[in-house]
Amino acid sequence: MRHFFAGLGLAFRGYAQSFRTISACKLGWVFAVPLLILLLNLWVGGNLAYHLTAHATDWFRDIIPFSMGNGWLAGLIRTLSAFIVWLSLFFVMVYVGGTVLLILLSPLLAYISERVEAHLTGRSYPFRLGELLSDIVRGIRIALRNLAVEVGLTAALFLVGLIPAVGFLVPFVLFGVAAYYYGFAFMDYTLERRRYTVRQSIALVRRHRGAAVGLGAGYMLLTTIPFVGLALAGFASILSEVAATLACNELAEER
């Protein structure tokens, strides 16, 4: 247990040093990338929600045996359909959107991790397209693997949640599981660069699950802020990657 909390402390120290490290590495410009993704997401998501709401409204109208018109019932149906669409999109973004975003940002996160490690260790990493593509593919593989495991565990925990005596613990366990796998994804960029195999990465992260949970928890806490959390996800992923690289700079030496 002491080892677990030591890992948490290492992760939180990484977050505390992240802004200073970004400044020292002259990486402030990278925040423009998630900003562009956010603007694109707002445009695409807004149009998607509009069209889905229209289709949902038409569906409600088709199953009701009288004309909607413009009365209070029509307004209620439109409001209800819009809410259902919004709620569905929200849950998709919460459970899948975080992983999808990390996949989209994987080239940037690989670059950030490389620059931070070069700053910490003095090692130079000349640009090689093949290695960069390999890092990106591995990052996507890890993200998809973790998503599949996380979805399976989430489904199992929802069933456990039906048991009254232990159901109240399920939300906390779900948070810990999601945090662990997000932390794993952030840590793996450094581990891959140090030529850890996927199996070796899994073993190291399991040994230091406190660090993984701490790194993932920081990301999740930032992205679950009401109303603005999803908008902050891209920015939070950059801070998390810097924190993970700082933490892994210590942990990877145990190989």
PyRosetta script that sets phi, psi and omega in degrees:
from pyrosetta import init, pose_from_sequence

init()
pose = pose_from_sequence("MRHFFAGLGLAFRGYAQSFRTISACKLGWVFAVPLLILLLNLWVGGNLAYHLTAHATDWFRDIIPFSMGNGWLAGLIRTLSAFIVWLSLFFVMVYVGGTVLLILLSPLLAYISERVEAHLTGRSYPFRLGELLSDIVRGIRIALRNLAVEVGLTAALFLVGLIPAVGFLVPFVLFGVAAYYYGFAFMDYTLERRRYTVRQSIALVRRHRGAAVGLGAGYMLLTTIPFVGLALAGFASILSEVAATLACNELAEER")
pose.set_psi(1, -37.8)
pose.set_omega(1, 178.3)
pose.set_phi(2, -62.8)
pose.set_psi(2, -39.2)
pose.set_omega(2, 178.7)
pose.set_phi(3, -62.8)
pose.set_psi(3, -39.0)
pose.set_omega(3, 179.4)
pose.set_phi(4, -62.0)
pose.set_psi(4, -47.8)
pose.set_omega(4, -178.6)
pose.set_phi(5, -69.9)
pose.set_psi(5, -29.6)
pose.set_omega(5, 174.2)
pose.set_phi(6, -63.7)
pose.set_psi(6, -38.6)
pose.set_omega(6, 176.5)
pose.set_phi(7, -64.6)
pose.set_psi(7, -41.9)
pose.set_omega(7, 175.7)
pose.set_phi(8, -57.8)
pose.set_psi(8, -44.1)
pose.set_omega(8, 179.7)
pose.set_phi(9, -62.4)
pose.set_psi(9, -39.6)
pose.set_omega(9, 177.9)
pose.set_phi(10, -61.9)
pose.set_psi(10, -42.3)
pose.set_omega(10, 179.2)
pose.set_phi(11, -64.5)
pose.set_psi(11, -45.1)
pose.set_omega(11, -177.7)
pose.set_phi(12, -67.8)
pose.set_psi(12, -33.6)
pose.set_omega(12, 174.9)
pose.set_phi(13, -64.8)
pose.set_psi(13, -36.2)
pose.set_omega(13, 177.1)
pose.set_phi(14, -61.6)
pose.set_psi(14, -43.0)
pose.set_omega(14, 177.0)
pose.set_phi(15, -63.3)
pose.set_psi(15, -40.9)
pose.set_omega(15, -178.8)
pose.set_phi(16, -62.7)
pose.set_psi(16, -29.9)
pose.set_omega(16, -178.5)
pose.set_phi(17, -95.3)
pose.set_psi(17, -1.4)
pose.set_omega(17, -169.8)
pose.set_phi(18, -65.4)
pose.set_psi(18, -46.5)
pose.set_omega(18, -178.4)
pose.set_phi(19, -63.8)
pose.set_psi(19, -41.4)
pose.set_omega(19, 179.5)
pose.set_phi(20, -63.7)
pose.set_psi(20, -39.1)
pose.set_omega(20, 179.3)
pose.set_phi(21, -67.7)
pose.set_psi(21, -41.6)
pose.set_omega(21, 177.9)
pose.set_phi(22, -59.8)
pose.set_psi(22, -41.9)
pose.set_omega(22, 178.5)
pose.set_phi(23, -65.2)
pose.set_psi(23, -43.6)
pose.set_omega(23, -178.6)
pose.set_phi(24, -64.9)
pose.set_psi(24, -32.6)
pose.set_omega(24, -179.5)
pose.set_phi(25, -88.5)
pose.set_psi(25, 1.0)
pose.set_omega(25, -177.9)
pose.set_phi(26, 54.4)
pose.set_psi(26, 49.0)
pose.set_omega(26, -177.4)
pose.set_phi(27, -109.4)
pose.set_psi(27, 14.5)
pose.set_omega(27, -177.9)
pose.set_phi(28, -57.3)
pose.set_psi(28, -29.2)
pose.set_omega(28, -177.3)
pose.set_phi(29, -64.7)
pose.set_psi(29, -21.7)
pose.set_omega(29, -175.2)
pose.set_phi(30, -65.3)
pose.set_psi(30, -20.6)
pose.set_omega(30, 179.5)
pose.set_phi(31, -67.6)
pose.set_psi(31, -16.1)
pose.set_omega(31, 177.1)
pose.set_phi(32, -67.8)
pose.set_psi(32, -27.5)
pose.set_omega(32, -177.3)
pose.set_phi(33, -67.4)
pose.set_psi(33, -52.8)
pose.set_omega(33, 176.8)
pose.set_phi(34, -64.0)
pose.set_psi(34, -26.1)
pose.set_omega(34, 176.0)
pose.set_phi(35, -64.6)
pose.set_psi(35, -43.9)
pose.set_omega(35, 177.4)
pose.set_phi(36, -63.7)
pose.set_psi(36, -40.9)
pose.set_omega(36, 178.0)
pose.set_phi(37, -63.4)
pose.set_psi(37, -39.7)
pose.set_omega(37, 179.0)
pose.set_phi(38, -62.3)
pose.set_psi(38, -45.9)
pose.set_omega(38, 179.6)
pose.set_phi(39, -63.0)
pose.set_psi(39, -41.7)
pose.set_omega(39, 177.6)
pose.set_phi(40, -64.0)
pose.set_psi(40, -40.5)
pose.set_omega(40, 179.9)
pose.set_phi(41, -64.8)
pose.set_psi(41, -39.8)
pose.set_omega(41, 178.4)
pose.set_phi(42, -64.0)
pose.set_psi(42, -39.7)
pose.set_omega(42, -179.8)
pose.set_phi(43, -69.4)
pose.set_psi(43, -50.4)
pose.set_omega(43, -179.6)
pose.set_phi(44, -65.9)
pose.set_psi(44, -46.5)
pose.set_omega(44, -178.5)
pose.set_phi(45, -63.9)
pose.set_psi(45, -38.3)
pose.set_omega(45, 178.7)
pose.set_phi(46, -63.9)
pose.set_psi(46, -45.3)
pose.set_omega(46, 178.4)
pose.set_phi(47, -66.1)
pose.set_psi(47, -39.7)
pose.set_omega(47, 179.2)
pose.set_phi(48, -63.4)
pose.set_psi(48, -46.3)
pose.set_omega(48, 179.6)
pose.set_phi(49, -62.1)
pose.set_psi(49, -38.4)
pose.set_omega(49, -179.6)
pose.set_phi(50, -62.9)
pose.set_psi(50, -48.0)
pose.set_omega(50, -177.0)
pose.set_phi(51, -69.8)
pose.set_psi(51, -39.1)
pose.set_omega(51, 178.1)
pose.set_phi(52, -64.9)
pose.set_psi(52, -38.5)
pose.set_omega(52, 177.9)
pose.set_phi(53, -63.5)
pose.set_psi(53, -41.3)
pose.set_omega(53, 178.9)
pose.set_phi(54, -62.7)
pose.set_psi(54, -43.1)
pose.set_omega(54, 178.8)
pose.set_phi(55, -66.4)
pose.set_psi(55, -40.5)
pose.set_omega(55, 178.9)
pose.set_phi(56, -64.0)
pose.set_psi(56, -39.3)
pose.set_omega(56, 178.2)
pose.set_phi(57, -63.5)
pose.set_psi(57, -43.1)
pose.set_omega(57, 177.7)
pose.set_phi(58, -61.9)
pose.set_psi(58, -38.9)
pose.set_omega(58, 179.5)
pose.set_phi(59, -64.3)
pose.set_psi(59, -44.6)
pose.set_omega(59, 176.8)
pose.set_phi(60, -59.7)
pose.set_psi(60, -41.3)
pose.set_omega(60, -177.9)
pose.set_phi(61, -65.6)
pose.set_psi(61, -36.3)
pose.set_omega(61, -179.1)
pose.set_phi(62, -69.3)
pose.set_psi(62, -32.5)
pose.set_omega(62, -176.3)
pose.set_phi(63, -87.2)
pose.set_psi(63, -10.1)
pose.set_omega(63, 178.2)
pose.set_phi(64, -92.8)
pose.set_psi(64, 129.6)
pose.set_omega(64, -171.0)
pose.set_phi(65, -78.5)
pose.set_psi(65, 26.1)
pose.set_omega(65, 174.6)
pose.set_phi(66, -154.8)
pose.set_psi(66, 162.8)
pose.set_omega(66, -176.2)
pose.set_phi(67, -65.9)
pose.set_psi(67, 142.5)
pose.set_omega(67, 179.3)
pose.set_phi(68, -72.3)
pose.set_psi(68, -43.9)
pose.set_omega(68, -176.3)
pose.set_phi(69, 65.8)
pose.set_psi(69, -151.2)
pose.set_omega(69, -179.2)
pose.set_phi(70, -125.4)
pose.set_psi(70, 21.6)
pose.set_omega(70, -178.5)
pose.set_phi(71, -80.8)
pose.set_psi(71, -169.4)
pose.set_omega(71, -176.5)
pose.set_phi(72, -66.5)
pose.set_psi(72, -32.5)
pose.set_omega(72, 179.0)
pose.set_phi(73, -66.3)
pose.set_psi(73, -41.0)
pose.set_omega(73, 177.9)
pose.set_phi(74, -62.1)
pose.set_psi(74, -42.2)
pose.set_omega(74, 178.8)
pose.set_phi(75, -64.8)
pose.set_psi(75, -39.5)
pose.set_omega(75, 179.1)
pose.set_phi(76, -63.9)
pose.set_psi(76, -42.9)
pose.set_omega(76, -179.1)
pose.set_phi(77, -64.9)
pose.set_psi(77, -42.5)
pose.set_omega(77, 178.9)
pose.set_phi(78, -63.5)
pose.set_psi(78, -41.7)
pose.set_omega(78, 179.2)
pose.set_phi(79, -65.1)
pose.set_psi(79, -41.9)
pose.set_omega(79, -179.8)
pose.set_phi(80, -65.2)
pose.set_psi(80, -43.7)
pose.set_omega(80, 179.9)
pose.set_phi(81, -65.3)
pose.set_psi(81, -39.7)
pose.set_omega(81, 178.1)
pose.set_phi(82, -63.4)
pose.set_psi(82, -39.1)
pose.set_omega(82, -179.9)
pose.set_phi(83, -66.9)
pose.set_psi(83, -41.5)
pose.set_omega(83, 179.9)
pose.set_phi(84, -62.4)
pose.set_psi(84, -44.0)
pose.set_omega(84, 178.9)
pose.set_phi(85, -63.4)
pose.set_psi(85, -45.2)
pose.set_omega(85, 179.9)
pose.set_phi(86, -61.3)
pose.set_psi(86, -43.8)
pose.set_omega(86, -178.4)
pose.set_phi(87, -64.8)
pose.set_psi(87, -40.5)
pose.set_omega(87, 179.1)
pose.set_phi(88, -63.8)
pose.set_psi(88, -45.7)
pose.set_omega(88, 178.6)
pose.set_phi(89, -63.0)
pose.set_psi(89, -36.9)
pose.set_omega(89, -179.9)
pose.set_phi(90, -61.4)
pose.set_psi(90, -47.4)
pose.set_omega(90, -178.3)
pose.set_phi(91, -68.3)
pose.set_psi(91, -34.8)
pose.set_omega(91, 175.3)
pose.set_phi(92, -62.3)
pose.set_psi(92, -43.7)
pose.set_omega(92, 179.8)
pose.set_phi(93, -65.6)
pose.set_psi(93, -39.6)
pose.set_omega(93, -178.5)
pose.set_phi(94, -65.8)
pose.set_psi(94, -46.1)
pose.set_omega(94, -173.3)
pose.set_phi(95, -88.8)
pose.set_psi(95, -25.1)
pose.set_omega(95, -176.8)
pose.set_phi(96, -119.5)
pose.set_psi(96, -33.3)
pose.set_omega(96, -172.8)
pose.set_phi(97, -58.9)
pose.set_psi(97, -37.4)
pose.set_omega(97, -179.2)
pose.set_phi(98, -62.0)
pose.set_psi(98, -43.3)
pose.set_omega(98, 178.9)
pose.set_phi(99, -68.9)
pose.set_psi(99, -41.3)
pose.set_omega(99, 178.1)
pose.set_phi(100, -60.5)
pose.set_psi(100, -41.9)
pose.set_omega(100, 179.2)
pose.set_phi(101, -62.3)
pose.set_psi(101, -42.5)
pose.set_omega(101, 179.1)
pose.set_phi(102, -63.8)
pose.set_psi(102, -34.6)
pose.set_omega(102, 176.6)
pose.set_phi(103, -66.0)
pose.set_psi(103, -44.2)
pose.set_omega(103, 179.6)
pose.set_phi(104, -63.9)
pose.set_psi(104, -34.7)
pose.set_omega(104, -176.9)
pose.set_phi(105, -91.0)
pose.set_psi(105, 2.6)
pose.set_omega(105, -174.1)
pose.set_phi(106, -56.8)
pose.set_psi(106, -39.9)
pose.set_omega(106, 176.7)
pose.set_phi(107, -61.8)
pose.set_psi(107, -41.5)
pose.set_omega(107, -179.9)
pose.set_phi(108, -67.4)
pose.set_psi(108, -42.9)
pose.set_omega(108, -178.8)
pose.set_phi(109, -65.3)
pose.set_psi(109, -37.6)
pose.set_omega(109, 176.7)
pose.set_phi(110, -62.6)
pose.set_psi(110, -42.2)
pose.set_omega(110, 179.2)
pose.set_phi(111, -64.7)
pose.set_psi(111, -44.8)
pose.set_omega(111, -179.8)
pose.set_phi(112, -60.9)
pose.set_psi(112, -45.9)
pose.set_omega(112, -179.6)
pose.set_phi(113, -60.7)
pose.set_psi(113, -40.9)
pose.set_omega(113, 179.7)
pose.set_phi(114, -64.6)
pose.set_psi(114, -44.5)
pose.set_omega(114, -180.0)
pose.set_phi(115, -65.1)
pose.set_psi(115, -40.1)
pose.set_omega(115, -179.8)
pose.set_phi(116, -66.3)
pose.set_psi(116, -43.0)
pose.set_omega(116, 179.4)
pose.set_phi(117, -65.7)
pose.set_psi(117, -38.1)
pose.set_omega(117, 176.9)
pose.set_phi(118, -61.2)
pose.set_psi(118, -38.7)
pose.set_omega(118, 177.6)
pose.set_phi(119, -65.7)
pose.set_psi(119, -39.3)
pose.set_omega(119, -176.2)
pose.set_phi(120, -75.1)
pose.set_psi(120, -40.4)
pose.set_omega(120, -170.5)
pose.set_phi(121, -106.8)
pose.set_psi(121, -15.8)
pose.set_omega(121, -176.0)
pose.set_phi(122, 80.8)
pose.set_psi(122, -0.4)
pose.set_omega(122, 178.3)
pose.set_phi(123, -74.0)
pose.set_psi(123, 136.8)
pose.set_omega(123, 177.3)
pose.set_phi(124, -95.8)
pose.set_psi(124, 140.5)
pose.set_omega(124, 178.7)
pose.set_phi(125, -123.2)
pose.set_psi(125, 88.4)
pose.set_omega(125, 179.6)
pose.set_phi(126, -61.2)
pose.set_psi(126, 146.5)
pose.set_omega(126, -177.2)
pose.set_phi(127, -67.7)
pose.set_psi(127, 126.2)
pose.set_omega(127, 173.3)
pose.set_phi(128, -133.1)
pose.set_psi(128, 117.7)
pose.set_omega(128, -175.9)
pose.set_phi(129, -58.5)
pose.set_psi(129, -41.1)
pose.set_omega(129, -179.1)
pose.set_phi(130, -60.9)
pose.set_psi(130, -44.2)
pose.set_omega(130, 179.9)
pose.set_phi(131, -67.0)
pose.set_psi(131, -40.0)
pose.set_omega(131, 179.1)
pose.set_phi(132, -62.0)
pose.set_psi(132, -45.1)
pose.set_omega(132, 178.8)
pose.set_phi(133, -63.6)
pose.set_psi(133, -37.6)
pose.set_omega(133, 177.7)
pose.set_phi(134, -63.7)
pose.set_psi(134, -42.1)
pose.set_omega(134, 177.8)
pose.set_phi(135, -61.7)
pose.set_psi(135, -42.4)
pose.set_omega(135, -178.2)
pose.set_phi(136, -64.8)
pose.set_psi(136, -46.0)
pose.set_omega(136, -179.3)
pose.set_phi(137, -62.2)
pose.set_psi(137, -42.3)
pose.set_omega(137, 179.4)
pose.set_phi(138, -65.0)
pose.set_psi(138, -42.2)
pose.set_omega(138, 178.1)
pose.set_phi(139, -59.2)
pose.set_psi(139, -39.8)
pose.set_omega(139, 178.3)
pose.set_phi(140, -67.3)
pose.set_psi(140, -42.2)
pose.set_omega(140, 178.7)
pose.set_phi(141, -60.5)
pose.set_psi(141, -45.2)
pose.set_omega(141, -179.8)
pose.set_phi(142, -63.3)
pose.set_psi(142, -42.9)
pose.set_omega(142, -179.0)
pose.set_phi(143, -62.7)
pose.set_psi(143, -43.3)
pose.set_omega(143, -179.9)
pose.set_phi(144, -68.9)
pose.set_psi(144, -40.1)
pose.set_omega(144, 176.6)
pose.set_phi(145, -60.1)
pose.set_psi(145, -47.9)
pose.set_omega(145, -178.5)
pose.set_phi(146, -64.0)
pose.set_psi(146, -37.7)
pose.set_omega(146, 178.4)
pose.set_phi(147, -62.6)
pose.set_psi(147, -43.4)
pose.set_omega(147, -179.2)
pose.set_phi(148, -63.2)
pose.set_psi(148, -45.3)
pose.set_omega(148, 179.0)
pose.set_phi(149, -64.5)
pose.set_psi(149, -42.3)
pose.set_omega(149, -178.3)
pose.set_phi(150, -64.2)
pose.set_psi(150, -41.1)
pose.set_omega(150, 179.0)
pose.set_phi(151, -63.7)
pose.set_psi(151, -41.8)
pose.set_omega(151, 178.2)
pose.set_phi(152, -62.4)
pose.set_psi(152, -45.0)
pose.set_omega(152, 179.0)
pose.set_phi(153, -66.4)
pose.set_psi(153, -37.4)
pose.set_omega(153, 179.2)
pose.set_phi(154, -63.2)
pose.set_psi(154, -43.2)
pose.set_omega(154, 178.4)
pose.set_phi(155, -62.1)
pose.set_psi(155, -42.6)
pose.set_omega(155, 179.2)
pose.set_phi(156, -64.7)
pose.set_psi(156, -40.4)
pose.set_omega(156, -178.9)
pose.set_phi(157, -69.1)
pose.set_psi(157, -32.0)
pose.set_omega(157, 175.6)
pose.set_phi(158, -63.0)
pose.set_psi(158, -37.4)
pose.set_omega(158, 176.3)
pose.set_phi(159, -66.7)
pose.set_psi(159, -41.1)
pose.set_omega(159, 176.4)
pose.set_phi(160, -62.1)
pose.set_psi(160, -34.3)
pose.set_omega(160, -179.6)
pose.set_phi(161, -62.3)
pose.set_psi(161, -16.3)
pose.set_omega(161, 177.6)
pose.set_phi(162, -75.7)
pose.set_psi(162, -13.7)
pose.set_omega(162, 178.4)
pose.set_phi(163, -81.8)
pose.set_psi(163, 116.5)
pose.set_omega(163, -172.7)
pose.set_phi(164, -57.2)
pose.set_psi(164, -39.0)
pose.set_omega(164, -172.8)
pose.set_phi(165, -68.1)
pose.set_psi(165, -28.4)
pose.set_omega(165, -176.1)
pose.set_phi(166, -120.7)
pose.set_psi(166, -4.2)
pose.set_omega(166, -175.5)
pose.set_phi(167, -57.7)
pose.set_psi(167, -32.4)
pose.set_omega(167, -176.7)
pose.set_phi(168, -68.3)
pose.set_psi(168, -17.4)
pose.set_omega(168, 179.8)
pose.set_phi(169, -83.7)
pose.set_psi(169, -17.8)
pose.set_omega(169, -172.7)
pose.set_phi(170, -58.4)
pose.set_psi(170, -45.7)
pose.set_omega(170, 179.9)
pose.set_phi(171, -57.6)
pose.set_psi(171, -36.6)
pose.set_omega(171, 180.0)
pose.set_phi(172, -70.2)
pose.set_psi(172, -39.6)
pose.set_omega(172, 177.8)
pose.set_phi(173, -66.3)
pose.set_psi(173, -41.4)
pose.set_omega(173, 178.0)
pose.set_phi(174, -59.6)
pose.set_psi(174, -42.4)
pose.set_omega(174, 178.6)
pose.set_phi(175, -62.3)
pose.set_psi(175, -44.2)
pose.set_omega(175, -179.8)
pose.set_phi(176, -64.2)
pose.set_psi(176, -40.9)
pose.set_omega(176, 179.6)
pose.set_phi(177, -63.5)
pose.set_psi(177, -48.3)
pose.set_omega(177, 179.9)
pose.set_phi(178, -62.6)
pose.set_psi(178, -41.5)
pose.set_omega(178, 179.6)
pose.set_phi(179, -62.2)
pose.set_psi(179, -41.4)
pose.set_omega(179, -179.7)
pose.set_phi(180, -60.0)
pose.set_psi(180, -46.1)
pose.set_omega(180, -175.6)
pose.set_phi(181, -75.1)
pose.set_psi(181, -32.0)
pose.set_omega(181, 172.8)
pose.set_phi(182, -65.3)
pose.set_psi(182, -44.7)
pose.set_omega(182, 178.6)
pose.set_phi(183, -59.9)
pose.set_psi(183, -40.8)
pose.set_omega(183, 176.8)
pose.set_phi(184, -56.4)
pose.set_psi(184, -47.4)
pose.set_omega(184, -178.4)
pose.set_phi(185, -59.8)
pose.set_psi(185, -41.4)
pose.set_omega(185, -179.3)
pose.set_phi(186, -69.6)
pose.set_psi(186, -37.6)
pose.set_omega(186, -177.6)
pose.set_phi(187, -71.1)
pose.set_psi(187, -29.3)
pose.set_omega(187, -169.4)
pose.set_phi(188, -68.8)
pose.set_psi(188, -22.8)
pose.set_omega(188, 178.8)
pose.set_phi(189, -61.4)
pose.set_psi(189, -42.7)
pose.set_omega(189, 178.1)
pose.set_phi(190, -69.7)
pose.set_psi(190, -41.5)
pose.set_omega(190, -178.1)
pose.set_phi(191, -65.1)
pose.set_psi(191, -39.4)
pose.set_omega(191, 178.9)
pose.set_phi(192, -64.8)
pose.set_psi(192, -40.4)
pose.set_omega(192, -179.1)
pose.set_phi(193, -64.5)
pose.set_psi(193, -27.6)
pose.set_omega(193, 176.9)
pose.set_phi(194, -91.0)
pose.set_psi(194, 16.0)
pose.set_omega(194, 173.2)
pose.set_phi(195, 65.3)
pose.set_psi(195, 33.1)
pose.set_omega(195, 168.6)
pose.set_phi(196, -74.1)
pose.set_psi(196, 136.9)
pose.set_omega(196, 169.8)
pose.set_phi(197, -73.3)
pose.set_psi(197, 168.0)
pose.set_omega(197, 178.1)
pose.set_phi(198, -60.0)
pose.set_psi(198, -41.1)
pose.set_omega(198, 179.3)
pose.set_phi(199, -61.9)
pose.set_psi(199, -43.1)
pose.set_omega(199, 179.2)
pose.set_phi(200, -66.5)
pose.set_psi(200, -37.4)
pose.set_omega(200, 177.4)
pose.set_phi(201, -62.7)
pose.set_psi(201, -44.8)
pose.set_omega(201, 179.4)
pose.set_phi(202, -59.5)
pose.set_psi(202, -43.5)
pose.set_omega(202, -179.0)
pose.set_phi(203, -63.7)
pose.set_psi(203, -42.8)
pose.set_omega(203, -179.0)
pose.set_phi(204, -66.8)
pose.set_psi(204, -43.1)
pose.set_omega(204, -179.0)
pose.set_phi(205, -65.3)
pose.set_psi(205, -36.1)
pose.set_omega(205, 176.6)
pose.set_phi(206, -64.1)
pose.set_psi(206, -39.2)
pose.set_omega(206, 178.4)
pose.set_phi(207, -65.8)
pose.set_psi(207, -30.0)
pose.set_omega(207, -176.7)
pose.set_phi(208, -118.7)
pose.set_psi(208, 47.7)
pose.set_omega(208, -176.9)
pose.set_phi(209, -63.8)
pose.set_psi(209, -25.4)
pose.set_omega(209, 176.9)
pose.set_phi(210, -62.1)
pose.set_psi(210, -42.5)
pose.set_omega(210, 178.0)
pose.set_phi(211, -65.5)
pose.set_psi(211, -42.1)
pose.set_omega(211, 180.0)
pose.set_phi(212, -62.9)
pose.set_psi(212, -46.0)
pose.set_omega(212, 179.7)
pose.set_phi(213, -63.6)
pose.set_psi(213, -40.5)
pose.set_omega(213, 179.3)
pose.set_phi(214, -64.1)
pose.set_psi(214, -42.0)
pose.set_omega(214, 178.8)
pose.set_phi(215, -66.9)
pose.set_psi(215, -44.1)
pose.set_omega(215, 178.9)
pose.set_phi(216, -68.2)
pose.set_psi(216, -35.6)
pose.set_omega(216, 180.0)
pose.set_phi(217, -64.9)
pose.set_psi(217, -39.1)
pose.set_omega(217, 177.5)
pose.set_phi(218, -60.1)
pose.set_psi(218, -43.5)
pose.set_omega(218, 178.3)
pose.set_phi(219, -63.5)
pose.set_psi(219, -45.8)
pose.set_omega(219, -176.8)
pose.set_phi(220, -67.8)
pose.set_psi(220, -38.9)
pose.set_omega(220, 179.5)
pose.set_phi(221, -63.5)
pose.set_psi(221, -36.6)
pose.set_omega(221, 178.3)
pose.set_phi(222, -71.8)
pose.set_psi(222, -35.1)
pose.set_omega(222, -175.1)
pose.set_phi(223, -87.6)
pose.set_psi(223, -6.2)
pose.set_omega(223, 178.1)
pose.set_phi(224, -106.0)
pose.set_psi(224, 12.2)
pose.set_omega(224, 174.2)
pose.set_phi(225, -62.8)
pose.set_psi(225, 128.1)
pose.set_omega(225, -176.7)
pose.set_phi(226, -53.5)
pose.set_psi(226, 136.6)
pose.set_omega(226, 173.6)
pose.set_phi(227, 74.6)
pose.set_psi(227, -34.5)
pose.set_omega(227, -174.6)
pose.set_phi(228, -118.1)
pose.set_psi(228, -3.4)
pose.set_omega(228, -173.9)
pose.set_phi(229, -59.8)
pose.set_psi(229, -48.4)
pose.set_omega(229, -178.9)
pose.set_phi(230, -64.0)
pose.set_psi(230, -33.3)
pose.set_omega(230, 178.3)
pose.set_phi(231, -67.9)
pose.set_psi(231, -27.0)
pose.set_omega(231, -178.1)
pose.set_phi(232, -88.4)
pose.set_psi(232, -4.5)
pose.set_omega(232, -172.4)
pose.set_phi(233, -57.1)
pose.set_psi(233, -44.3)
pose.set_omega(233, -178.9)
pose.set_phi(234, -63.7)
pose.set_psi(234, -41.6)
pose.set_omega(234, 179.0)
pose.set_phi(235, -68.2)
pose.set_psi(235, -39.4)
pose.set_omega(235, 179.3)
pose.set_phi(236, -64.1)
pose.set_psi(236, -35.3)
pose.set_omega(236, -179.2)
pose.set_phi(237, -64.8)
pose.set_psi(237, -33.4)
pose.set_omega(237, 178.1)
pose.set_phi(238, -67.1)
pose.set_psi(238, -46.3)
pose.set_omega(238, 178.1)
pose.set_phi(239, -62.0)
pose.set_psi(239, -39.5)
pose.set_omega(239, -179.1)
pose.set_phi(240, -66.4)
pose.set_psi(240, -38.7)
pose.set_omega(240, 179.8)
pose.set_phi(241, -66.9)
pose.set_psi(241, -39.9)
pose.set_omega(241, 176.7)
pose.set_phi(242, -63.4)
pose.set_psi(242, -46.0)
pose.set_omega(242, 178.8)
pose.set_phi(243, -61.0)
pose.set_psi(243, -40.3)
pose.set_omega(243, -179.6)
pose.set_phi(244, -66.3)
pose.set_psi(244, -38.9)
pose.set_omega(244, 179.2)
pose.set_phi(245, -66.7)
pose.set_psi(245, -39.7)
pose.set_omega(245, 176.6)
pose.set_phi(246, -62.1)
pose.set_psi(246, -43.4)
pose.set_omega(246, -179.6)
pose.set_phi(247, -67.6)
pose.set_psi(247, -45.3)
pose.set_omega(247, -177.0)
pose.set_phi(248, -68.4)
pose.set_psi(248, -23.4)
pose.set_omega(248, 176.7)
pose.set_phi(249, -60.0)
pose.set_psi(249, -29.2)
pose.set_omega(249, 174.8)
pose.set_phi(250, -86.8)
pose.set_psi(250, -45.3)
pose.set_omega(250, -173.0)
pose.set_phi(251, -70.7)
pose.set_psi(251, -36.0)
pose.set_omega(251, -174.2)
pose.set_phi(252, -66.3)
pose.set_psi(252, -18.7)
pose.set_omega(252, -179.8)
pose.set_phi(253, -71.0)
pose.set_psi(253, -8.6)
pose.set_omega(253, -178.2)
pose.set_phi(254, -79.9)
pose.set_psi(254, -6.8)
pose.set_omega(254, -175.6)
pose.set_phi(255, -56.4)
pose.dump_pdb("model.pdb")
